[in-house]
Amino acid sequence: MATFVLIHGAGDVGWYWHLVEAKLRARGHDVVAPDLPCDDDTAGLVEYADAVVAAVAARPDLHPDLVVVAQSFGGFTAPLVCERLPARLLVLVAAMIPAPGEAPAEHTENTRYADDAWGGYGDEIEVFYPDVPRALALEAVRRAPRQSEARMREPSPLRAWPDVPTRVLLCRDDRVLPARYLRRVAHERLGITPDEIDGGHTPALSRPRELADRLLAYAAEQGMAASGPPPERP
């Protein structure tokens, strides 16, 4: 058993994880999926990490084995959380991979994003939710807060990548962080060959069962086995 700490991306809310959360809870695990202060111009990466740490601290009933999972821009927050909480595993899902001291606004240039960027950007749903059921994608857009960029040029307080086992899971059809880009950045920055699944940038909405199964498998590899019924199968 474990507690999955689920960190959403930019301009989003914890609701993003609700389908995956239900599947993890059904297997006997605890889940925390807080809203980050995305629309607060006074909030930076430290405050984002504060929100996650506070959400965990507010639940003394949680299982102490923590699996920190981050999507997209949540990749900047997750390693800061792992510096402050006793995480047993860090999983980056279609996520940015920051370097120590890197400002979010510098990330695309520093990682040579333009070399691998996907062409033909369209509307928000086409880019972020191309394989999500239409009604669910519209609900995600409706719930999305404004993403403040007021403090994006501040260097991250990350001193070094946390000494926590780390997995990178990319999505082969991702139009935001393309597979070829994340393969390269994961190798260059972490020395990791990512695992891969089909789908676009938001697999917690488009492939919640497959994503939950992956997270459960990663946790089991670290000795955190599920206590509920086995994963669903098609």
C-alpha positions, 0 to 999 in steps of 0.5 A: 500500500502507498500514498500517491501524491498527484501534482497537476500541470500549469493552469490546471487543478487536482480534478485532472487526476480524478479518474486515476485517483478512483482507480488507485483508491479501488486498489487500496491506496491513499491519494492526495491531489491538491490544487496548486495556486496557479492563478496567484501572482504572488506564488512561485515554485516554493509556494506550489511545493508548500501547497503539496506538502500542506495537503499531505500534512493535513492528512495524518491518516495517510500511508507513510510510503509516498509516491510523488507523481507529476504531469507537465509543469508539475515536473518543476514542483515534484522534485522540490516536494521530494526534498521535503517529504520522504518519497519512495518514488518519483514518477514524471508523466508527460512532464518537464524535467528541470535542472537545478536552479533553472527558471521555468521561463528558461526551460524551453531554450535550455532544453532546445525545445524548438529542435523537437517541437510539434508543428501545427498548433491548433486550439487548446483541445487539439493540442492538450486533449486530442484523444480525450472524450469531447465532453471530458475535454470541455469540462477540463477547459472549463475548470482550468484556472488562469496560469500566472507567469509573474514569477516564472523567471525566478530560478528554481530553489532545486539544489540537486535532483532528489535521491529518490528512484525516478521513472519517466513516462512519456506519451507517444502522441504528445503534442506539448512535450513530444516523445522525441523531445522527452526521450532526449531530455530524460537522457541528457538530464537524468540518464533515464530511458523513458517508458512509453504509452500511447496517447496525448499530453493528458493521459489521466483523462484519456487513458486513466486505467492504463496510467493507473496500472503503470503507477501501480506497477512502479509502486510494486517494484518498490515493494508497495503492493496494492491491497485491493482487487487486481487491475481492470482488463479490457 
